[in-house]
Amino acid sequence: MCLKVYSYKTNLTRHVRFECGKNAAFHCLHCNYSCKQKGNLKRHMSRRHSKRYRRSYYKDDNPFNCEKCSHRFKYKHHLTAHLKECGFDPPLKCYFCGYKTHRKYNLKTHLLTKHSNMYQ
């Protein structure tokens, strides 16, 4: 056992189950990054190698393709939800900059992270 401390039991359980004492199982094909969870590798690929990532790396994991914008999805219901928005101008807009979105949660997160000094 290691000496990691977590505020929530679920985080500790996840750590023990997937990380503690285990070697990195996922390795980036484009640099020396490695990690223990697939989600962390996906996030790394998105942030560090986004063009390569979107075009090829997880192509087989995302078999559902939007014919309008070529965005790929792992699940058909995600594609179905996307098709309701794809090609339409997002209705929600930031008052402080040009950011637009289809979802209230995304706008709230944007306001809190990008304009926290103006948004209360």
Biotite code that builds the C-alpha atoms (Angstrom):
import biotite.structure as struc

atoms = struc.array([
    struc.Atom([0.000, 0.000, 0.000], chain_id="A", res_id=1, res_name="MET", atom_name="CA", element="C"),
    struc.Atom([1.053, 3.582, -0.621], chain_id="A", res_id=2, res_name="CYS", atom_name="CA", element="C"),
    struc.Atom([0.505, 6.717, 1.448], chain_id="A", res_id=3, res_name="LEU", atom_name="CA", element="C"),
    struc.Atom([-1.972, 8.481, -0.863], chain_id="A", res_id=4, res_name="LYS", atom_name="CA", element="C"),
    struc.Atom([-4.800, 10.306, 0.918], chain_id="A", res_id=5, res_name="VAL", atom_name="CA", element="C"),
    struc.Atom([-8.203, 11.098, -0.596], chain_id="A", res_id=6, res_name="TYR", atom_name="CA", element="C"),
    struc.Atom([-11.146, 13.173, 0.615], chain_id="A", res_id=7, res_name="SER", atom_name="CA", element="C"),
    struc.Atom([-13.719, 10.744, -0.767], chain_id="A", res_id=8, res_name="TYR", atom_name="CA", element="C"),
    struc.Atom([-13.919, 6.986, -0.375], chain_id="A", res_id=9, res_name="LYS", atom_name="CA", element="C"),
    struc.Atom([-14.802, 6.543, -4.062], chain_id="A", res_id=10, res_name="THR", atom_name="CA", element="C"),
    struc.Atom([-11.505, 8.170, -5.083], chain_id="A", res_id=11, res_name="ASN", atom_name="CA", element="C"),
    struc.Atom([-9.564, 5.891, -2.743], chain_id="A", res_id=12, res_name="LEU", atom_name="CA", element="C"),
    struc.Atom([-11.408, 2.836, -4.069], chain_id="A", res_id=13, res_name="THR", atom_name="CA", element="C"),
    struc.Atom([-10.614, 3.864, -7.657], chain_id="A", res_id=14, res_name="ARG", atom_name="CA", element="C"),
    struc.Atom([-6.965, 4.405, -6.767], chain_id="A", res_id=15, res_name="HIS", atom_name="CA", element="C"),
    struc.Atom([-6.615, 1.011, -5.080], chain_id="A", res_id=16, res_name="VAL", atom_name="CA", element="C"),
    struc.Atom([-8.464, -0.778, -7.865], chain_id="A", res_id=17, res_name="ARG", atom_name="CA", element="C"),
    struc.Atom([-6.817, 0.812, -10.894], chain_id="A", res_id=18, res_name="PHE", atom_name="CA", element="C"),
    struc.Atom([-3.588, 2.543, -9.883], chain_id="A", res_id=19, res_name="GLU", atom_name="CA", element="C"),
    struc.Atom([-1.930, 1.510, -6.625], chain_id="A", res_id=20, res_name="CYS", atom_name="CA", element="C"),
    struc.Atom([1.105, -0.669, -7.247], chain_id="A", res_id=21, res_name="GLY", atom_name="CA", element="C"),
    struc.Atom([0.369, -1.070, -10.955], chain_id="A", res_id=22, res_name="LYS", atom_name="CA", element="C"),
    struc.Atom([2.595, -0.196, -13.872], chain_id="A", res_id=23, res_name="ASN", atom_name="CA", element="C"),
    struc.Atom([1.456, 2.197, -16.572], chain_id="A", res_id=24, res_name="ALA", atom_name="CA", element="C"),
    struc.Atom([-0.590, 0.178, -19.062], chain_id="A", res_id=25, res_name="ALA", atom_name="CA", element="C"),
    struc.Atom([-1.249, 2.908, -21.639], chain_id="A", res_id=26, res_name="PHE", atom_name="CA", element="C"),
    struc.Atom([1.515, 4.549, -23.669], chain_id="A", res_id=27, res_name="HIS", atom_name="CA", element="C"),
    struc.Atom([1.367, 7.451, -26.088], chain_id="A", res_id=28, res_name="CYS", atom_name="CA", element="C"),
    struc.Atom([2.498, 6.580, -29.610], chain_id="A", res_id=29, res_name="LEU", atom_name="CA", element="C"),
    struc.Atom([3.751, 10.124, -30.226], chain_id="A", res_id=30, res_name="HIS", atom_name="CA", element="C"),
    struc.Atom([5.821, 10.880, -27.093], chain_id="A", res_id=31, res_name="CYS", atom_name="CA", element="C"),
    struc.Atom([7.076, 9.210, -23.901], chain_id="A", res_id=32, res_name="ASN", atom_name="CA", element="C"),
    struc.Atom([3.877, 9.812, -21.871], chain_id="A", res_id=33, res_name="TYR", atom_name="CA", element="C"),
    struc.Atom([2.399, 6.776, -20.119], chain_id="A", res_id=34, res_name="SER", atom_name="CA", element="C"),
    struc.Atom([-0.406, 6.305, -17.610], chain_id="A", res_id=35, res_name="CYS", atom_name="CA", element="C"),
    struc.Atom([-2.514, 3.711, -15.838], chain_id="A", res_id=36, res_name="LYS", atom_name="CA", element="C"),
    struc.Atom([-5.968, 4.659, -17.156], chain_id="A", res_id=37, res_name="GLN", atom_name="CA", element="C"),
    struc.Atom([-7.207, 4.851, -20.750], chain_id="A", res_id=38, res_name="LYS", atom_name="CA", element="C"),
    struc.Atom([-9.146, 8.055, -20.022], chain_id="A", res_id=39, res_name="GLY", atom_name="CA", element="C"),
    struc.Atom([-5.951, 9.818, -18.978], chain_id="A", res_id=40, res_name="ASN", atom_name="CA", element="C"),
    struc.Atom([-4.277, 8.811, -22.241], chain_id="A", res_id=41, res_name="LEU", atom_name="CA", element="C"),
    struc.Atom([-7.272, 10.082, -24.218], chain_id="A", res_id=42, res_name="LYS", atom_name="CA", element="C"),
    struc.Atom([-7.093, 13.427, -22.388], chain_id="A", res_id=43, res_name="ARG", atom_name="CA", element="C"),
    struc.Atom([-3.334, 13.617, -23.041], chain_id="A", res_id=44, res_name="HIS", atom_name="CA", element="C"),
    struc.Atom([-3.856, 12.863, -26.734], chain_id="A", res_id=45, res_name="MET", atom_name="CA", element="C"),
    struc.Atom([-6.558, 15.507, -26.976], chain_id="A", res_id=46, res_name="SER", atom_name="CA", element="C"),
    struc.Atom([-4.452, 18.179, -25.292], chain_id="A", res_id=47, res_name="ARG", atom_name="CA", element="C"),
    struc.Atom([-1.026, 17.393, -26.741], chain_id="A", res_id=48, res_name="ARG", atom_name="CA", element="C"),
    struc.Atom([-1.658, 15.734, -30.094], chain_id="A", res_id=49, res_name="HIS", atom_name="CA", element="C"),
    struc.Atom([-5.195, 16.813, -31.012], chain_id="A", res_id=50, res_name="SER", atom_name="CA", element="C"),
    struc.Atom([-4.853, 16.704, -34.815], chain_id="A", res_id=51, res_name="LYS", atom_name="CA", element="C"),
    struc.Atom([-3.293, 13.243, -34.785], chain_id="A", res_id=52, res_name="ARG", atom_name="CA", element="C"),
    struc.Atom([-5.733, 12.094, -32.086], chain_id="A", res_id=53, res_name="TYR", atom_name="CA", element="C"),
    struc.Atom([-8.875, 13.135, -33.927], chain_id="A", res_id=54, res_name="ARG", atom_name="CA", element="C"),
    struc.Atom([-7.767, 11.680, -37.230], chain_id="A", res_id=55, res_name="ARG", atom_name="CA", element="C"),
    struc.Atom([-6.440, 8.279, -36.294], chain_id="A", res_id=56, res_name="SER", atom_name="CA", element="C"),
    struc.Atom([-5.508, 7.256, -32.784], chain_id="A", res_id=57, res_name="TYR", atom_name="CA", element="C"),
    struc.Atom([-8.890, 6.110, -31.479], chain_id="A", res_id=58, res_name="TYR", atom_name="CA", element="C"),
    struc.Atom([-10.665, 5.793, -34.819], chain_id="A", res_id=59, res_name="LYS", atom_name="CA", element="C"),
    struc.Atom([-11.687, 2.178, -34.129], chain_id="A", res_id=60, res_name="ASP", atom_name="CA", element="C"),
    struc.Atom([-13.011, 3.121, -30.679], chain_id="A", res_id=61, res_name="ASP", atom_name="CA", element="C"),
    struc.Atom([-15.352, 5.690, -32.262], chain_id="A", res_id=62, res_name="ASN", atom_name="CA", element="C"),
    struc.Atom([-17.228, 3.945, -35.083], chain_id="A", res_id=63, res_name="PRO", atom_name="CA", element="C"),
    struc.Atom([-20.160, 6.399, -35.342], chain_id="A", res_id=64, res_name="PHE", atom_name="CA", element="C"),
    struc.Atom([-19.341, 9.275, -37.684], chain_id="A", res_id=65, res_name="ASN", atom_name="CA", element="C"),
    struc.Atom([-21.201, 12.560, -38.278], chain_id="A", res_id=66, res_name="CYS", atom_name="CA", element="C"),
    struc.Atom([-21.424, 13.076, -42.021], chain_id="A", res_id=67, res_name="GLU", atom_name="CA", element="C"),
    struc.Atom([-21.757, 16.857, -41.589], chain_id="A", res_id=68, res_name="LYS", atom_name="CA", element="C"),
    struc.Atom([-18.588, 17.542, -39.595], chain_id="A", res_id=69, res_name="CYS", atom_name="CA", element="C"),
    struc.Atom([-16.738, 14.173, -39.415], chain_id="A", res_id=70, res_name="SER", atom_name="CA", element="C"),
    struc.Atom([-16.814, 14.166, -35.608], chain_id="A", res_id=71, res_name="HIS", atom_name="CA", element="C"),
    struc.Atom([-16.638, 10.567, -34.323], chain_id="A", res_id=72, res_name="ARG", atom_name="CA", element="C"),
    struc.Atom([-18.516, 8.958, -31.425], chain_id="A", res_id=73, res_name="PHE", atom_name="CA", element="C"),
    struc.Atom([-18.143, 5.752, -29.480], chain_id="A", res_id=74, res_name="LYS", atom_name="CA", element="C"),
    struc.Atom([-21.888, 5.308, -28.973], chain_id="A", res_id=75, res_name="TYR", atom_name="CA", element="C"),
    struc.Atom([-24.750, 5.753, -31.425], chain_id="A", res_id=76, res_name="LYS", atom_name="CA", element="C"),
    struc.Atom([-26.874, 7.729, -28.927], chain_id="A", res_id=77, res_name="HIS", atom_name="CA", element="C"),
    struc.Atom([-24.044, 10.300, -28.633], chain_id="A", res_id=78, res_name="HIS", atom_name="CA", element="C"),
    struc.Atom([-24.099, 10.716, -32.420], chain_id="A", res_id=79, res_name="LEU", atom_name="CA", element="C"),
    struc.Atom([-27.901, 11.042, -32.340], chain_id="A", res_id=80, res_name="THR", atom_name="CA", element="C"),
    struc.Atom([-27.681, 13.825, -29.730], chain_id="A", res_id=81, res_name="ALA", atom_name="CA", element="C"),
    struc.Atom([-24.908, 15.524, -31.727], chain_id="A", res_id=82, res_name="HIS", atom_name="CA", element="C"),
    struc.Atom([-26.971, 15.477, -34.932], chain_id="A", res_id=83, res_name="LEU", atom_name="CA", element="C"),
    struc.Atom([-29.662, 17.584, -33.226], chain_id="A", res_id=84, res_name="LYS", atom_name="CA", element="C"),
    struc.Atom([-27.083, 20.375, -32.764], chain_id="A", res_id=85, res_name="GLU", atom_name="CA", element="C"),
    struc.Atom([-24.615, 19.945, -35.632], chain_id="A", res_id=86, res_name="CYS", atom_name="CA", element="C"),
    struc.Atom([-24.776, 22.757, -38.152], chain_id="A", res_id=87, res_name="GLY", atom_name="CA", element="C"),
    struc.Atom([-26.909, 24.998, -35.935], chain_id="A", res_id=88, res_name="PHE", atom_name="CA", element="C"),
    struc.Atom([-25.553, 28.161, -34.329], chain_id="A", res_id=89, res_name="ASP", atom_name="CA", element="C"),
    struc.Atom([-25.286, 27.619, -30.556], chain_id="A", res_id=90, res_name="PRO", atom_name="CA", element="C"),
    struc.Atom([-28.063, 29.575, -28.810], chain_id="A", res_id=91, res_name="PRO", atom_name="CA", element="C"),
    struc.Atom([-26.136, 30.355, -25.609], chain_id="A", res_id=92, res_name="LEU", atom_name="CA", element="C"),
    struc.Atom([-23.549, 33.131, -25.757], chain_id="A", res_id=93, res_name="LYS", atom_name="CA", element="C"),
    struc.Atom([-21.049, 34.594, -23.318], chain_id="A", res_id=94, res_name="CYS", atom_name="CA", element="C"),
    struc.Atom([-21.692, 38.267, -22.474], chain_id="A", res_id=95, res_name="TYR", atom_name="CA", element="C"),
    struc.Atom([-17.963, 38.962, -22.127], chain_id="A", res_id=96, res_name="PHE", atom_name="CA", element="C"),
    struc.Atom([-16.442, 37.299, -25.203], chain_id="A", res_id=97, res_name="CYS", atom_name="CA", element="C"),
    struc.Atom([-17.391, 35.412, -28.358], chain_id="A", res_id=98, res_name="GLY", atom_name="CA", element="C"),
    struc.Atom([-17.812, 31.974, -26.750], chain_id="A", res_id=99, res_name="TYR", atom_name="CA", element="C"),
    struc.Atom([-20.962, 30.081, -27.828], chain_id="A", res_id=100, res_name="LYS", atom_name="CA", element="C"),
    struc.Atom([-22.401, 26.735, -26.749], chain_id="A", res_id=101, res_name="THR", atom_name="CA", element="C"),
    struc.Atom([-25.480, 24.543, -26.927], chain_id="A", res_id=102, res_name="HIS", atom_name="CA", element="C"),
    struc.Atom([-25.360, 23.627, -23.222], chain_id="A", res_id=103, res_name="ARG", atom_name="CA", element="C"),
    struc.Atom([-26.021, 25.708, -20.081], chain_id="A", res_id=104, res_name="LYS", atom_name="CA", element="C"),
    struc.Atom([-23.450, 23.740, -18.081], chain_id="A", res_id=105, res_name="TYR", atom_name="CA", element="C"),
    struc.Atom([-20.711, 24.545, -20.599], chain_id="A", res_id=106, res_name="ASN", atom_name="CA", element="C"),
    struc.Atom([-21.564, 28.259, -20.483], chain_id="A", res_id=107, res_name="LEU", atom_name="CA", element="C"),
    struc.Atom([-21.561, 28.274, -16.674], chain_id="A", res_id=108, res_name="LYS", atom_name="CA", element="C"),
    struc.Atom([-18.203, 26.471, -16.595], chain_id="A", res_id=109, res_name="THR", atom_name="CA", element="C"),
    struc.Atom([-16.818, 28.922, -19.163], chain_id="A", res_id=110, res_name="HIS", atom_name="CA", element="C"),
    struc.Atom([-17.978, 31.927, -17.122], chain_id="A", res_id=111, res_name="LEU", atom_name="CA", element="C"),
    struc.Atom([-16.514, 30.536, -13.902], chain_id="A", res_id=112, res_name="LEU", atom_name="CA", element="C"),
    struc.Atom([-13.148, 29.637, -15.432], chain_id="A", res_id=113, res_name="THR", atom_name="CA", element="C"),
    struc.Atom([-12.604, 32.452, -17.934], chain_id="A", res_id=114, res_name="LYS", atom_name="CA", element="C"),
    struc.Atom([-14.481, 35.390, -16.389], chain_id="A", res_id=115, res_name="HIS", atom_name="CA", element="C"),
    struc.Atom([-14.622, 34.589, -12.664], chain_id="A", res_id=116, res_name="SER", atom_name="CA", element="C"),
    struc.Atom([-13.705, 38.167, -11.727], chain_id="A", res_id=117, res_name="ASN", atom_name="CA", element="C"),
    struc.Atom([-16.705, 39.539, -13.692], chain_id="A", res_id=118, res_name="MET", atom_name="CA", element="C"),
    struc.Atom([-19.190, 36.704, -13.121], chain_id="A", res_id=119, res_name="TYR", atom_name="CA", element="C"),
    struc.Atom([-20.563, 36.294, -9.606], chain_id="A", res_id=120, res_name="GLN", atom_name="CA", element="C"),
])
